[in-house]
Amino acid sequence: MTSRRLLLFVLLFLIQLPVVAATWTIYYPRPDDVEDKRTTYPLAVLRLALKHTGVNYNLYPSQKVLSQGRSIKQLKANREISLVWSMTDKVREEELLPIRIPIYKGLIGWRLFLVKDENLDVFNSFKTIQELRQYTPVQGHDWPDTKILQSNGFEVVTATDYYEMFDVVRLEQAGFFPRSIVEIWAEMADPQKSRNLIVEPHLALRYPTATYFFFNKKNIVMKKLVETGLRRAIAAGEFDKLFFAEHKEYIEQANIQQRIVFELDNPVLPEQTPVNDPLYWYTVADAQGTPQQPPVEH
């Protein structure tokens, strides 16, 4: 090896040292309840992805509680947090930097209904979406779901506070609260949320959507880091293993095969969504919880 090549090799080696030794500090939105199960799985996915990168990292919640809407505003301004996980829509993908891998394999778009227990018989009689539209759903005022439901003919009641939405149904200011398969069972296990509410047993909505990790547009390096780790976890089969370990019981409880499922359009779904890649999506055919074979990483 010539002295010039040796010098170049040494320089490249030295350049790499800080990257290997660096510790990444990553802040995520602090939930309003430390027992909020909605953070458990996304953080597990994030840790899995980071494990596959080999980097050192510290993962912290933000100092303040941040709602979804506030989190997105702060991330866009590059303040307080390093990433959010959220349902995608066209505006969010314009303003932020997404990893287009649906961390819930699309289950976030499978919606069951929380209804007031004494109104259950009314919903049991429904057979068509026209009948369902007679009742008003409640959703977050800045959730993509609100626009999806409205565009499919529903008059939607909105609220700014997450806990308020359960009260809206209890007070019959809305007829039902559509919740995803990955959320509804943990919510029903919480006495504060589930009081006088029940999961309607024979109806469901489904619309194509994805929950992604989002980053500030300037944070390209961290986005690529997490994406690389996530793709490696998928190729190793570890992502599907985590997904089914976390959600198989919820899927079985949902009993989708025995429900009338109303398919909705999603007008806010970005064109870049990888809807044609079966590796990324859960289908009813996957009900036994068998992971699909991952592709070989090149």
TALIN-V542133 format. One record per helix or strand. SS is the DSSP state (~ for helix, > for strand). FROM is the first residue (numbers start at 0). TO is the last residue. Records with the same first field share a line. If there is no record, write none. Layout:
BEGIN
SS->FROM-TO ; FROM-TO
END
This chain:
BEGIN
~->2-20 ; 36-50 ; 67-75 ; 89-94 ; 106-108 ; 116-123 ; 128-131 ; 143-150 ; 161-169 ; 180-187 ; 190-193 ; 219-234 ; 237-253 ; 255-257 ; 277-279 ; 283-285
>->22-29 ; 55-64 ; 82-86 ; 96-98 ; 109-115 ; 136-139 ; 156-158 ; 175-179 ; 196-198 ; 202-206 ; 210-214 ; 259-263
END
